[in-house]
Amino acid sequence: MSLIKRLILVAIALGLGGLSGVQAKKVNLAFDFEDPTASLQWGVDWGNHFTDPAVTRSDDLSRPHNTGALKINVAYPGGGWDDVNVTMPITSLDLSRHERVEYDVYVPNPEQFTGELTLRTSLNDPWAQMDVSNLDLKKAERVMIHGQEYAKWHQTASFEALDTAASNRLTIGLIGRGSKYVGPLYIDDIRILLPQSTTLFAEAPIAFEEVSGSKYPLTVEVITPENTPIAHVNAISANGISIPMTLGEDGKYQGVWNTEAETEGYQTFTFQAVTQSQKTVSQPLSVIVRNTKTQVRIHHPVQDMTLSGSPTVWVTVNNPVHAIRHVVLKLHDLSLPMKWVEQTAEGMVYTATLDTTSLADGVYALTVAALDADDYTTTEMVDVIVNNDGPMEQFVTRKGTNFMLGEQPFYYVGWNAYDLPFKTPRTLGAPTVGVVYPKEGSPIYQKIEAGTELSFEAQVDRSMIEARRLGLTVLRTWGFNTSIDDPYAFYQKQEDGQWGFRESQFRRFDYILHSARRHGVRVIISLANYWDDYGGIREITKHLGLSNKLEFFSNPQAQQFFQDYLKHFVERVNTVNGLTYREDPAIFAWELMNEPRIDCADDDTEAKSLCDNNVKKLSQWLEAMGAYLKRLDANHMVATGGEAHGFLNWARPDEGMGTDPVSVMDQPSIDFITFHPYPNEWWANLSIEQTQQLIEGLVQDAHQHNKPIVMEEWGLNKNEPLRNREGVSVEPHAPEYKALRLEWNRMMLETFRKAGGNGSNIWMLQTNLQETNFGVTVFTPADQAEADREFTQVLQKEAEIMQSYSTREES
């Protein structure tokens, strides 16, 4: 009997019947698509690459004991990220005790499938928590069904990466990555499974809960496989106190915790279960111990305020039970006692005068700590911007192989946050904790309550704050979106069917530039996309009635359309600060396109007449558009956004960049060279030595052409293997993988700097967990920011070194 049949029989035996309305707490769940008469609960979620009918039940893969599958009809055009997502509502199912979801994916005629297939599994908000895997179909298992060959991939997505707290849908994405394919894909035997080993589920406290009192009740449920008896369960408090737990009539373990014996603040609390075979299983929790009644409120400065000179800091402190012994203000390496001024209805007022002139300009954590008579310390924090140098007035320019800021060279470490213009205002559905790492002192944890409103502006500011705290000074983001139906597109359709500029989206970009200027950040603005993400140039050519997106580079109407966009951007007056964009030093450079190429794989003409075998077309287009931008704006630099594929035979040489990509980008109007190394992606698979040669060679080549060079996208895919120095491939689940990845990241930055590179932008820095392949998390959630802290420290150190280079005399 098949596994799926057994799972369904278990559900029936427990009186669960169908899946709808199940409270499945201790059974496995299955979607096997066997019953042709059952209602198909799976349907289209989103994505613009379905064909009709988009999602159906199918018996194409019918065989003994497995008669049905979910059929998804797709048409991938070969873009960088072609979304197709299917979903199933699960509002009445309890997933909180389950461990993982597994399913099989079948791709017919795999030899005809080009590129890569990415699987994305998510619950609820697909961008908040998701599990992503990239499939190289050449490595997939091959099976024959009814005389047809399929690539079969068994996918497992751990619920550790997914938020099961308020699950209302399971979504599976089948994303084409550079894939040209029209036809069906199949998903079968979806299983949502209980843990295969002893697992603990904490009910009190829950993560990020505030706990207090001498008799805080503890509750934990322990789920075990068959024949695995539990010897005992206990809890270990933050201060190492062992708390015995007893089994209650409800099958859960209970205990009592004296939280008054703990240190105040963010702490780690752990439940432990010991089996009769003496195996110990632990479940750590992040909690906030708060027994003090002290409340501290910082009135001045407020969050994200700019300070200069000697401002007065004033706070109110209130404790109805205990006296306050003293209040201390800290900022970087400054520590000042605060003076009591008066008693008000809100509390006791304390003030201190802060001298900011001894601090370098940047973002700092300003903290106020109040110690009460019961020896509890309560700390409150705001982020502040120290700026004693005045407003940003100088443009970054180029002189030979150097960037220049005034009379000094300018070197930088920066970041990518491509999605800043598209941030959606959101309300937190559950509490979380953020962590801040001050330049001096211990980490500071901040609880963010459920229901907190995160506006677009707050999300932009948070990105600037956390990047600047690390010393990152140049942001790269998208200044394009041609998906005309997207409310965050830079275009909108007018009554006559023509495209006009969407003022609301440009106002969003106004705020990004204003926030960057306030935080001491400069911005690389990418103005178009070769790929189909956010519409890309394909949507423009469609709108103009052109048959192929490569006509964007040669059709006069398309060139004029793009030039009109450039003109609108450059001549725009910022509605927040009144600066015309071309007069704003916060703009580091205009970038013509994200990863431009004239790829023969996208040329569907019989004679391949549109693509660029000799790279002349791309060179001519880059110079024409760059020169046009320079005529509009003489203040800012212009770059291409090129990947530099083809160098040292890295990736295909026929992507429009040729075997000498630096020469393609070295046009009179182009100020610096760019490249995008992702050495452990499936299409690269470079060794450490090859990656060093690539970086060193590109820097040397750029400088020989008398241009600076920027490694403006770079990163390592956390879900792909890495080769160690002996050339051995190390899988992501291996114990040594994390240390190896850190070594790789450090190596790439050091190699670039020592070769003479001018600036780098990590892909990508995120202030909340949203991307699990390349994302480096800062701030929230605290546990993920802590997990990425070693790497963010590498970025911070590198930023300090590059900043020191900026104080040297011009070489």
N, C-alpha and C positions, 0 to 999 in steps of 0.2 A: 504494500500500500504506500502511495506517495506521501511525502511529508505534508503537503498541502491538504490531502484528504484527511490525514490524521489530525491536523490542526482544526479543521472544520468539524470533525466528529467530536473533538474535545469541547468545542464551543456549543455544539448541539446538546451534548451530554450535560452541560452545565445550564441548559435552558436558555441559551443566548440567542438561538435562531440566527436570523440575518445579522449583518453588522450594524444596521441602523439602530440607534438607541441603546447600544451595548455599553454597560459599565464594566469594561474588561480590565479588571485590576490584576488578576493573576493567571491570565490565559494569553496565549499567543493569538495574534490576529492575522488573517490572510485574505488577500484579494487575488483570486486565481483565474477569474474570467471564464470559468468552466460552463456556467449555466446560460445558454443562449436566450432563455426566456426572462432572465432577471434584468431589472432596470440597470442600465449602465450609469453608475454614479460618477464616473470619471469624465471630465470634459476639459475644454480649452480654458486655460488661465490667461496667458497673454503671449504675445509673439506674433510677428508679421510674416512668418515663413511657413504657415500651414497651407495645404491645398485641400480641396473639398472631396470627400467629407474629412474633416480634420481629425476626429477621434471616433473610433468605432471598436466594437468587439469583433474579433476575427478568428476563423478556424484555419487560417493559412498555415499555422505551425502545428496543426492537429496531429497527435500521435498518441499511443497508448498512455493512459493515466494523465494526459495533459492535452485537453482538447481545445482550449481557448487561450487567447492572448489579447492584449490591448494594442490596437493598430493606430499609429500616428502617421499621417501622410504629410510629408514635408517637401519643401523646395528650397534648398540652400544655394544662394547665389555666389558663394565664395568670399563673403565678407569676413571681417575679423571676429565678429561675435554675432551670430544669427540666432536670435532667440526663438525657441519653441518650448512652451511649458504646458503641462497638463496637471490637473488638480482634482482632489477628492475631498469633499467636506467630511470632517471628523469631529463635529461639535459635541457629540454625545459620548465620545470615547475618552477614557482616562489613560493617557500615555505616560503618566508620571512614574510608573513603576517599570516601564519598558526600557530596553537598553539600546536597541538599534533597529533600523529598517534595512531589509535586504530585498533585492529584486534582480531579475535578469533582463538584459538588453540584447536584442538580436538585430543585426544589420545585414540585409540580404546583399548578395553580390559585393562583398567587401572590397574587391579589387577595383571596383568602379567608384568607390568612396574616397575622395581626395581629402587631404588635410586631417584635422583632428576633430573628435567628438568629445565635448565636455558634458559631464553629468553633474547636475546641481540639484541637491535634495534639500528641501526647506520645509519648515513648519511656520504657519502664520506669515509674518512679514519676511519675504524671501531675502531681503537685504540686511535684516537685523541679525539673523542666525542662519547659517547654511553650511552644507558640506559639499565641497567641489572636488571633482576628480577629472583628470584629463586622460582620454583613452587614445592610445596609439593602436589602431585596428590591426596593424601588422603583428602585434603581440597578443592579440585576442585568440581565444580558443576557436577553432573552426569546426562546425557541425554541418551534416547533410540532412535536410528534411525535405521529403518528397522530391529528391533529385536536385535540390537547390542548395548552394553553399551559403552559410550564414557565419558571420563573426558573432560570437557569443561572449558577453561580458557579465560576470556576476558582481554586482555592486553592493557594498555594505556602507551605510552611513551611520555613524555613532550618534546617539542622542546627546552625547557630551557636547557636540558642536551645535546642537539644535535646542531651541527653547520650547519645552513641553508644557510650560506653566499654564498657558491658556490656549492650548492648541485648538484651532478651528478648521484647519485644512492641511493636507499633505500635498506638496507640490514637487513634481519631478521635471526638471528641465533637461532637454536634449539640445545642446547648443552647438551649432556648426562653427568651427574655427578654421577659416580658410578652406571651407568645404564646399565643393560643387557636387550636389546630389539632389535628384528629384525621385521620390519614391517613398515607400513605407519604411518605418522603423517600428519595432515591437518591444513592448514591456510585458513581462510575465512574472507570475509567482511572487507577488509583493508580499513580504512577511514583516510584521512588526512584532519583535521578539522580546521575551523576558530575558533577564541576565542569565548567562550560563554558569555563573559563579556566585558565591555569596555576595549579596549587595545590601547596603544600608540606605534607608530613606528617612531622612530627618523630617519630623513634623513640628517639633518645638525644641529649639528655635529653628526658624527658617533663615535662609541666607539674607544677610544685611539687616536683620531685625535688631532693634534696640532692646536690650535686656537689662533688668534691674531687680533689686530685692534680694533677700536672704533665702527665699524659697521659690526660686523660679522653676516651674515644672518642665521636665524634659520628656520628650517622647520620640522614639525611633522605631521604625518597622524594619525587620530583617527578613529578606527573602533568600531562600537557599535552594539549591538543586536537591533532587531526591537523594536520600541516604547521606545527608550532610548535617548531622545534629550540631547544635550550638552548645558550647560549654558555658560561656558566660558573655555578657555584654556590659561594657562600662563606657564612661565618657571621660575625656581628658580636657580639663579647662585650660584657658590661655596661660595660666601660671603653673601648669603641670599638676594640678590637683586631680586625683582619680575619683570618679563618682560612680558608685555601683548602680546598675540598672536591673530592675526585676520585671519578669514577664507578667503582663496583665491578662485579664480574661478576654480582652479584645485581640489578643495575639500580638500586641505591641509591647515594647519595653519602656518602663517608666523610671524616672529618677528625679532628684531635687538638686538644684545647683545654687550655691551661695555666691551670687555674682558680686557681693560686696567685698569678697576676698580677692577680686581681680583688679587689674590695672584698667583705668578708664580708657575708653576709646576703641578704635578698630582692632579687633583681636581675632585669632583663629581658635575655634573650638572644634573638638574632634570626638566623634562616636567611634567605638571600636567593638567588633565582635570577634570572639575567639572560638573556632570550631573544636570539636573533640580531638581532631588530629593536630591541634595546636597551631593552626593557621590563623593569623590575625588579619582582619579586613578593617580598613579605616575609612571614615567619611568626614573629611574636614569641612568646616563651615566658617564663613566670614560673618562675624557679628559685631555689634557696637555695644560695648558695655557703658551704660550711663546711669550711675546712681546719684551723682551730684545734682543739685537743683540750680546750680549756677547757670546763668544765661549771659552770654557775651554778644553784644551787637556792635559792629563797627559802623559808625555813621559817616565818618570821613577819614580816608577816601572811600568811595564806593567801588564796586567791582569794575575792573578794567579802566580805571581812571588814569589820566596822565599826570605825573607829578614832576616838579622841577623845583630847584632851590631848596627852601626850608619850610615845607608845609606842616601844618598842625594836624596831628591825628587825634581824633576824639572818639571815645567809645562809651557805652553804658554797660554796667555790670550789675546783675541782680541775683541775689540768693536770699530767699525768705527764711532760710533755716540757719545758715552758718555765715560767720563774718568772712570777709575777703582779706587775706593776708597781704598779697601784693599782685600787681598787674604788670606784665612785661610786654613790650613791643619788640618784634624781631623783623629784620629785613636784611637778607643776605648775611653779611658778617657783622651787622649792627645789632646791638641789643640794648634797649633803653627802658629804664623803669618809668612807668606812667604815673602821673601825679593825680591824686584825688582832688576834684574841683568842687563838686556840690552833689547833693542828694536831690533827685527829681522823682516824679511819679513813675517814670520808666525805669529808674535805677540810679546807681551811683555813676557820676560822670568822671572819666579819667582822660587826661590829655598828655601829649608829648610832642615836642618839636623834632622833626626828622630832617637831618641834613643829607640830601640826596646827591650832593655835588661830589662825594667821594666814590660814587658808583658809576660804572659804565652804563650808557643808555641800553635799555632792554626791558624785558618782562621779568617781574619778581613776584614772589609770594610774600605778602605782608601778613604777619600773624600777630595775634594778641592772645596771651595766655594768662588766665586768672587762677590763682591758687587759693582755695578756701581753707577754713580752719580745720576741716576734716581731712586735709591733705589730698583732696581731689583737684586735678588741674583740668580746666576747660579751655579749649583753644578754638578761636575763630580765625578765618582767613579770607582775604580778598587778593585777587591778582591786580597788580598795578604796572603801569608803563612808566619807567623813568626816562625822561627826555630833557636833558639840559642843553643839548646842542641846537634846539629850535627845530622848526619845520624842515622837512626834506626838500632841499632846493637844487642839489646837483644831480645831473643825469650821469648814469654810467655810460661811458663811451668806449671806443676801441682804439688802441694805438699799437700797431704791429701785432704781436702775439699776446698782448696784455689787454685786459679790461682796465679801465681807469676811472677813478672817482676823484675828480680834481687832479691833483698832481701825484697821487699815489695809485699803485696797482690795486685792483679789486679782485679778490678771490672769495669763493663762497662754497658753502654746503647748503643745499636747499631741498625742497620736497615737491612732489606732485600731489595735487588734490583736484583731479580733473572734474569732479562732480560738484564743486562748490557752487557754481551758478544754478544748480538744479536741486539744491537741498530743499526738502519739503518740510514745512513746519509740522511738528509732531508733539504728541503728548505721551509721556512715559506711562506705560500700562502697569509697570511694576517698579519697585524701588531698585536703585543700583547704587554703587559706590564708585567714586572716581578717586584717583590717586595723583598727587602732585609731588614732584621731586624738586624741592628748592635747591638753589645753587649751594646753600649751606644748610646742614641740619638733616633731620630725619624726614622720611616721607610723611605727607599730610593727607589724610583720607577725608573725603567729603561725601556724605550721604545725600543722594538726590531722590527726593520722594516721588512715589507714584502720583501721577497727575501733573507733574511739572511740565510746563509749556516750554518747548524748545523752538524758538522762532528761527526763521532763516538767518536773521542777523546774528543771533546768539551762536548758531552753529558755525558761521563764518568766523566770528570773533574767537571762538574756542580753538579753531584750527590755527589761527594766527598766534594766539597766546601760547599754545603748547609747542608749536614749531619754534617760535622766538625764544621760548624758555630753553630750548636745546641749542640755541645759537644759530638756527637756520634762518637765512635772510632772503632767499629767492624762492618764490612760489611759481609753479607752472600749472596753468589751468586752462580749461576749454573756453574759448570765445566763439564757439559755434554750436549750433543745434538746428538742423534743417528738417527735423521730424515735425512737419507742419501742424499735426494734430496734438502735439505735446504742448501743454500750457507754458512750458519753459523753453520753447523754441525761440530763436532770435527773429524768426519770421512769423507772420500770420497771413492768412488768406483774406483778401479784401472782397468787397461785394462784387467786383467785376471779375473775380477769379484770379487776379494777379496777386503776387506776393508783396507785402509791405513789411516794414520793420515793426516788431512787437515792442512797444515802449516799456511795458511792465518788465520784460526780461532785461532790457538794457538798464533799467533802474536797479535791478538786482546787481548787475555788474558794476554800476556806480558805487554801490555799497561795498563790494569786494575791494575795489581800488581805494576807497576811503578808509576801510579797515586796515588794509595793507599799509597805507601811508601812516596811520596812527601808530601802528605797531613796529614801524621801521623795517618793513618788508617791501621788496620789489617783485614785480610780476611779469613772467613770460606769458604772453597771450597767444594761444594757438587759434588761428582764424578759420581753419577748414579741416576736414577729416577725409583722408583717402578711404578709410574703412566705412562700413555702413552703420556703425554705431552712431546714435544721435542723427541719423539720416545720411550724413556724409555727403560727398559730392554726387552720389547716385541720385539723391532726391532732387538736387538742382537740375541735373540733366533730364530727369523725368519731367520736371516742371516745364523745362524748355522744349520738350518734345523730342529730345535726342535719344538715339537708340542704345547708346553705350556710355557708361560713365567716363571712359577714357577720352570722350569728346570734350570733356571739361577743359582739357589742356590745350586744345587746338581750335575749338569752335569760337568764332569772334563774339557771338551772342553770349556764350558762357563766360568768356573772359571779361566782357563788359559787365555782366551780372555780378561777378566776383569783385571787380574794381569798384562798383557802386557800394558793395558791402564794406570794403576796406575804407572807402571815403567816409561812409556813415560812422564807422567805428572811430576813425582817427579824429574826425572833426566834432565828435560828440562833446557836449558840455555836461560835466558831472552834476547831477541834480542834488547831490549831498554837499559837495564842497565848492562847487562853482568852477572847478578847473576844467579846461578843455583837455581832452585826453592827450593830445600831442604836446601839451605843456606840462604834463604831470610826470615828475621824476620817479613816481612809484612804479611806472611801467619800465621794466628792465629792457624788454625787446618785444617786437612783433614777430610772430612765427607764422610763416605762410601756410603751413599745413602740417597736421600730425601725420608723420611718416609718408611723405609723398613718394610716389613711384608711378611709372607707367607700365604696369605689369602685363606681360603677354598672356598670362593666365586669365586676365579679365578681358582680353580682346576676342570677341566672338565673330569677327570678320574672317572670311575664308582665307584671305591673303595676309592676315595679321597686319593690316595697314595702320591700325591705330596705336599699336604698342611701340616700344622704344628700344629696339635692339642695340642701337649705337649711342644711347643716352643723350643725343643732341636735343631731342624734344623736351626732356625734363630740364636740361640745363637752360634752354632758351626760355622756358616758362618761368623758371625760378628767377632769372635775371629780369624778365619783363615785369613780373609782379613786384619783385624787390625794388626795382627802379621806380615803379609807380608809387610804392609806399614812401620811398625816400623823397620823391617830389612833394608828397603830401605832408611829410613829417621829417624834418631834418634833425630832430632832437634825439630820436630813438634808434637803436640798432635794429637790424632785421636778420632773422635766421630762417632756415628752411624747415626744421623739424625732422630732418632725415635720420634714418636708422643707421646708415653707413653699412648696410648689408652688402656683401660682396667682397669686403676687405678680408684678405687672407683666406678667401673662399668660404667666408662665414655666410651661411644660407645661400640661396640661389643667386647667381650673377645676372640673371635676366629680369630682375624686378624693377628695372628702370634706374638703378643706381650704378650698375656696371661694376667692374672689378676695381675701379679706382673711385670710390664714392666721394672722397675728399675733393677730387677735381670737379666732380659734378656740382658740388656745393660751393666751390670756390669761384663765385661770380663777383663782379665788381660791386654790386649792391648788397651782397651778403657779408655780414660782419663777422660771423663765427661759425664754426663747424659743430655739428651735433652728432651724437650716436647713442644707440639704445641697446646695451648688452644685457641679454638674459641667458647666461651660459648653460643653465641646466634645463632649459625648455627642450621638448622632444625634438625640435627641428635643429637644435644646436648641439647639445650634449658635449660641451667642451670640457677639457681637463683644466686643472689649475694653470698649468704651463701655457696651454693654448689661450686661456683667458688673459693671462699676463701679456702674452705676445700681441694679442688683439688690442688691448688697451694701450700698451706702449707704442705699438706701430701706428695707431690712429693719432695719438698725441704728436708723435714725431712728424707724421705726414702733414698734419694740420699746421704745425709750426713752420715746417719747410715751405708751406704756402703762405706764411706770414699771417696766419689767422689764429685767434684763440680757439679753444675747443671745450665743449661742455658735454659731460656724460649726463644727458638731461632726462633719461629714463634708465634705471638700472635696478636689478633685483634678482632674487632667487625664488623659484617656485617651491613653497614649503611641501607641496604634495608630489614632487618629482624627486628622483634619486639625485645624489651628488657624488662626484668622484673624489676620493681622497688623494693624497699626494702620491700614493703608490698606484693610482689609476683604478682602484677597486670601487665599484659602484655601491653606495650605501643608501639603503631604502629609508624613506621618511619615518618608518616605525622603529628603526634600529636605535638602540640606546645612545650610540655615539653621533647620531644625526644632528642634534641640536648644536653640539660643540663644533662639529664640522661646518655647519651653516654659518656659525658666528665667525669661524676662521676664514671662510670664503668672503663674507661681507667685509671683514677687516682687510683682507688681501686686496679686494677690488678697489677700495678707497685709497689704501696706501700706494698701490701700484699707480693709480691715476695721479695722485699728488706727486709722488717721486718722479714720475715721468714729465711733470710740468703742467698737468691739466689745470684748467682755470676755474671750473665750477661743476658741481654735480647735483642732481635732483633724484632722491630716492623714490622709487615706485613701490608702495605709496604710504604716506603717513596718514593715519586715520584716528580720529578722536573718539570714535565708538566702533565697536566690532562690527564690520560689515563685509569685509573681503578676506577670505581665508587662504588664498593662494600666495599673495605677495604682501598683504596688508601688515604694516607695523603699527601697533596700537599704543596710543598714549591716552592718559586720563581715565577713560572708562570703557569696559568694566575694569575694576582695579586688578582683578586676578590676571586678566589678559595683559594689561599694561605692565604688571609685575613680570609676567612671563617674557615679555619683549624688552625688559629693562636693560639687560646686558647689551643688546644691540643698540638701543637708543643711547646708551652711554658711549658706544663706539662712534655714533653719529655726533654726539656732543663733543667728544674729544677731537674728532676730525674737524669740526666746525671751529674749535678754538685754534687749532694749528693753522687752518686756512685763513682765519682772521688775523693771526700773527703775520702771515705772509703779506697781508694787505698793508701792514705798517712799514714794510721794507722799501728801500729805494727801488725805483724802476730798474729792472734788469735789462 
